[in-house]
Amino acid sequence: MTVTEVYKAQELVYELKVGDIMTRRVLTVTPDMTMHQVKNLMRDNRISGLPVLVGEKLVGIVSIEDLIVTMERGELETSVSEHMTIGVYTIYDDESVIQALNKFTKTGVGRLPVVSRAGKLVGIITPDDITRGVLKALQVAYHEEEIRRYRASHLFEDIASDQTTLLLTYAVPPRDFNRAGRASSQLKLALGRLGVHPRIVRRVAIAAYEAEMNIVIHSTNGGHLCAEVTAERIVVQAIDQGPGIPDVAQALQAGYSTAPDWIREMGFGAGMGFTNIRNCVDEFALESSLDKGTRLEAVVYLHLGEVLPDEATSDR
């Protein structure tokens, strides 16, 4: 499993609901049935646990462990009610898979009956169900992503025009380090789906990240990260409304930074942002004034410089 797939699996256990992956066809028994009948049901259906119902009400569960003890004692003709476990741990069908995993870990049980909010038994879930469900969801997500990539990568071919431009715009709030990097990450994902060469995507992503962090760290009111994508080039623009850069030439020097100490203590503001951007792009322009703010523009041509310079070092 790749790192990307691991991350996606981690997302899925939070996104998927128990009802999405539980076993819906549930065999049940009643308290007055015999353990001999339980043995036959478990053997014939290759299952290790049976919920016990009175009408539609869940009153207990009988497991293969209970059956083994019963067989050792020679009590197969006794009733289920004498051997079942009462006070059963259950989970709701609208709870997340991560909640089911936590309950399995906390209780140590091997299966959880699934009930609706009305209290009706609607399924059963085991750790194996979770494994199968997540793997199936990963497969579906992979195919959906492939379809999205195919459609996006043919965007410029399928649209009839003399010049087709795709404009992507992302808002960047100031001093919000919890969301810092989100805009550049979304841009990176979009370019990947468009079928842009991975090396080009990496170059643009590094430049966009550095530009985004400059807005997060230095701007008063935040700004925007924009990308104009054509069949020939990608133009990244980072625009904010102030306070602006007093000396652009000095700001472009490697290692120069006006970031306060508390920003530096967080690992940002090393003064290499503009240097990294210039190392990653084919064209670079920076305009700033104290009354209007800052406008950065970086251009990467899709047919030039596909190899990322080794000297580019992100502040990340």
Secondary structure, 3 states (H helix, E strand, C coil): CCHHHHHHHHHHHHHCEHHHHCECCCCCECCCCEHHHHHHHHHHHCCCEEEEEECCEEEEEEEHHHHHHHHHHCCCCCEHHHCCECCCCCEECCCEHHHHHHHHHHHCCCCEEEECCCCCEEEEECHHHHHHHHHHHHHHHHHHHHHHHHHHHCHHHHCCCCCCCEEEEEEECCCCCCCCCHHHHHHHHHHHHCCCCHHHHHHHHHHHHHHHHHHHHHCCCCEEEEEEECCCEEEEEEEECCCCCCCHHHHCCCCCCCCCHHHHHCCCCCCCHHHHHHHHCCEEEEEEECCCEEEEEEEEECCCCCCCCCCCCCCC
